[in-house]
Amino acid sequence: MRELLFLAHRLPYPPNKGDKIRSWHMLQYLSRHFRVHLGCFIDDDDDWQHTKTVAALCASTRFIDLQRGPARWRAAQALLSRQAMSVHYYRDARLLQWVEGLLSNGKLRHALAFSGPMAQYIDGSAGRHLHRVIDFVDVDSDKWRQYGDSKPWPMSLLYRREAQLLLQYERHIAQQFTAASFVSPAEAALFRQCAPMARRKTGFFNNGVDTDYFAPMPAQSTIYPPGAQALVFTGAMDYWPNVDAVQWFVRHVWPALRRQFPQLQFYIVGSAPVPAVTALARVAGVVVTGKVPDIRPYLAGAALAVAPLRIARGVQNKVLEAMAMGKIVLATPQALEGIAAQPGLELLLARDDAEFIHHAARVLRNAQGGAAEGNGTAMGAAARQLVLLDYDWERNLRGLGAMLGLPAEAEAPAGGIAAPLQPVREPST
């Protein structure tokens, strides 16, 4: 059986964030076709309890404890050179030694780096004999550019520097590797513009959604009181684009909606809320839950799922999960990048606060009048149908297999390790 080195910047389990959802499903797929050697960082102490679940799918593993203090110091040292801070943040001599040991036996022929900074371990002469694929997921350099555009000086200067240097690094890796992958055709198209020398190597495969888990639920499954109306936002609440989104929404949209619907509530559902998010709970009608065991009841009972992101790259799993549950989603153009949904048919699009207020008020009035009841809306049904058609993990992962040179429609070889899909039980970014 072929052997593959898989490098990830986080443990690919539990699938409670956007990147971990993708890397977990990738690991399950890869384990059916390769003997996988996984090297990754663990940046959350709670994740150590899950290493056995991950190791069960692998021929060997190397888990590295990522201490944020030393990692930030390494990133700061990059300021003294013309190198990206993101790459230095994930630079570790222990992981490099483990990779070099694996490469020295000559058995490895395939390697997959998940996220740009992990490519550094197989860059250069040591990895040239490998069939190397880099899954950038998003164009991270453009996300740093957006940060630079949204932050005041001097942070704006620092972020723009990172955007420039990280793009140089991304271009270099894409040229060196066999193939470069992204999470959507929109991300791939953007990278082809940024790195035209690698355009023929650049492709994508869509994320998926566990549509058996994220499925319409009966009204009695919700956590809201009978007759209550709620808007919901889901996501990891220590992630800056999510923090910025809910702050903007509460500041610019919520007051007008609350005046029209005095009993309306806005639920911010997600783990690790930073102080700027917890402070929003002081606003009338706003509820900050923190980590919850299951986000589905919050989605199921909401009149509307909102995604008011102003900074975004890639695909927002929060949008796909709500759509899979048959909910009406109201989102910004940034939150819809990479999702081939038709505004007005499968979801609602709002470009500014006025459009957010207009669409949300219309949905709430219709719900009060009985014109739209929860999961029974035509828009919700169309949304779920889109997810069923376009976001099936098993079908979409064949694109990754093609990049790795697997034959089309390859079945799991004898002796391959397979595992059932695990449900996502936390809000994703």
Order of alpha helices (4+ residues) and beta strands (2+ residues): beta-alpha-beta-alpha-beta-alpha-alpha-alpha-beta-beta-alpha-alpha-beta-alpha-beta-beta-alpha-alpha-beta-alpha-beta-alpha-beta-alpha-beta-beta-alpha-alpha-alpha-alpha
